[in-house]
Structures are given as structure tokens and as C-alpha cells.
Amino acid sequence: MSEEQLSQHRDAIDAIDEQIIQLLNQRASHARTIGEIKGSGIVYRPEREAQVLSRVKALNRGPLSGETMAKLFREIMSACLALERPLTIAYLGPEGTFSQAAAIKQFGHAAHTMACCSIDEAFRVVEAKTADYVVAPVENSTEGAVGRTLDLMVNTPLKICGEVVLRIHHHLLRKVEGKAGLQRVYSHAQSLSQCHEWLNKNLPAEVQRVSVSSNAEAARLASLDESSAAIAGDAAAENYALLSLAQNIEDEPNNTTRFLVLGMQEVGPSGRDKTSLVISAPNRPGALHTLVEPLARNGVSMDKFESRPSRAGLWEYVFFVDVEGHVSGAPLQAALNELADVAAFVKVLGSYPVAVI
Ligand SMILES: O=C(O)C(=O)C[C@]1(C(=O)O)C=C[C@@H](O)C=C1
């Protein structure tokens, strides 16, 4: 390609960039006016955001992929929303955790993220209105449910407003090159077990595995001591300037974590929604069947069913159920009315759009 051709294309890009700037600012002005119309009400509308992102993917004809286009629009909406009112999102810190990555995936880079020292604390700051939303892990494809998040949802006044699905890549990180002199590996217990086959094959048995409160905390500890390594993701590696001795060491190649977004808000229907419920059965034979039956009879599809020991009594259980559809829809309304008669306890944790990106 000649220099002349190159500069023709660059001139074209400059002209397009001018149009993009104008169009983005037109879009932002509309968002700001929408913010004025909302007044002091809730500015974040996850159902609308899901519709915008789905539409962007459907309209896209390439060469950029639908996923890439949706990610760009996520950031555009994040910046537009910040003009209405900047949001603060609580997550299990310190900086660089997968929870923070999930918060940014859902709210974009214009939102402020607030690191909390536990999932409990992250719920508390939103309940106390010090932050607007909490993003908390709820299940991992390899390790299953995150019990603490499930337990907190039983009593919190917060509602689920959204879900974030994040591919989890773990790396072995260290301050210095090579494995010589390595005495211990820090990570969160879930990450240690997500990588345990790799660890068995690739590290001597005498290297201790130490579980700590988060992967980012593991990276912080590894950054202080050359005889330690950490298992953590890209953000933690970058934050603590660690070298990656081995990449993508998770045993399960599709290792994915699902996070929930919770806030003081009930979300309207987006057209493609999920509803999460927590139900408990009276302690007698066949009770479980009586819980599932009203859902099946009303044609409500169940995505997930997870049992957890109830805090109330020994050998009593609560069931976390995800179903398709919005709580305002007729099938779910009918099923919930029937469930109220047979269940010992039913709580709608929230209806929210199915993750688009
Ligand atoms: O439609 C709205 O309610 C807006 O505030 C605009 C907008 C957007 O940028 O498209 C921004 C934030 C909301 O969460 C949803 C959408």
C-alpha cells in the first residue's frame, strides 16, 4: 500500500471520528435530559440497557463482532449514565478481584467501584445507601454455589437487578521469574480448587497452598515476598506488578462465574428476563415435590435449583430457584399464588434481564 492510499484512509477515519464525536454528544445530551426527567428517581435502568445492547448486536453487520460492538456501547451507556448521576458499585475487594471486573463489565468504566472487605460488607454499604449497587458472585461453573451470597439474599431488603457472567482465567503470578525457591501459593479457596489438578501436576508437593480472602489479596501478599506466588487474574497481576509464570491454569477450560447485581430497585420487564426465588418447604415427606409442582403446572421453566441448609433449624433447607420470565408475567404470578399456599416461606429475590454480554 502506498503512502498516498494510507493517508486517504486516515483522512476518511478523521472525518468519521468527527461524526462519531457529534453523534456521541447528541446521544449524551438526550441521556442528560432523560436524567432531568427522572429527577431524583432511579437513573440506572438495567432493562433498557439490556434492550439497547441486544438491539446493537442484532443491528450489527461487521466487520466488528456483535460482542465487540456491545462492549463499546456498554462504555457509551456508562458515560451517558454518569452524566445523569455517577453510580458507586460495592464489591468484594481489594482492587483487582474478579468481582471488580464483573462490576466494570456491567456498569462500564464511568462507574465508581468501592472495594469492601467482605461480601457482607458490600451488601451492608448498599443497604445503608453509601453505595448504589453491589455485585456479588453467586455461582461458579466448576465449584458451584457461593454460599455466603445465597445466605445474605434471604434477609436483605435489596433486590436482584441484573446478572453478569464472567469467564475466569487464572494465572500463576510471582514477583520473580521461575519456580525456584517457591514455598507457598496464595489464592482464594475457590480458585485453589479450580486449579488443583494443574497445581498437582506442575508444583512440587511441598509448596504450601494457602487460602486467603480473595485473589487480589493473594496477589498483594505475593508482591511482598519472593518465596510466594499467587493464583489470580489479569487485573490483580497488573495492580501488583507480578509476572505470569503460567497462564490460564484453571482445570476446566470453560470456567465461568455468575455474579448478581443487587440494589434498592425493582426492575421492569426487558422482554428476556429471569426471576430468582427463595422458597422453603414444610419439613415433611414429599414437600419438595409440592414446591416444584406449581411452577411446572403453570408452564414456568426452571433454570436452576439449589438447596442450602436453613439457618432456622437443623436439617431444614431453603431452595434457591431461578425461573424464566418476569414476576409481573401471568404464568409466574399464578405459580407464586399457588406456592404461597404450600410453601413455608417464599421470597421473590428479583426479576432481571438475562445477561446480554
Ligand atoms: O434510557 C434511559 O433511561 C437512560 O437513562 C439512557 C441510558 C442510555 O445511555 O441508553 C443510560 C442509562 C440507563 O441505565 C439506561 C439507558
The ligand as a Gaussian input file, in Angstrom:
#p B3LYP/6-31G(d) Opt

LIG

0 1
 O      -32.998000       5.255000      28.807000
 C      -32.653000       5.718000      29.900000
 O      -33.375000       5.666000      30.918000
 C      -31.332000       6.357000      30.030000
 O      -31.032000       6.880000      31.076000
 C      -30.339000       6.278000      28.912000
 C      -29.375000       5.118000      29.082000
 C      -28.536000       5.030000      27.759000
 O      -27.445000       5.576000      27.735000
 O      -29.046000       4.453000      26.791000
 C      -28.473000       5.375000      30.222000
 C      -28.673000       4.772000      31.452000
 C      -29.739000       3.840000      31.739000
 O      -29.335000       2.838000      32.607000
 C      -30.340000       3.294000      30.505000
 C      -30.108000       3.844000      29.272000

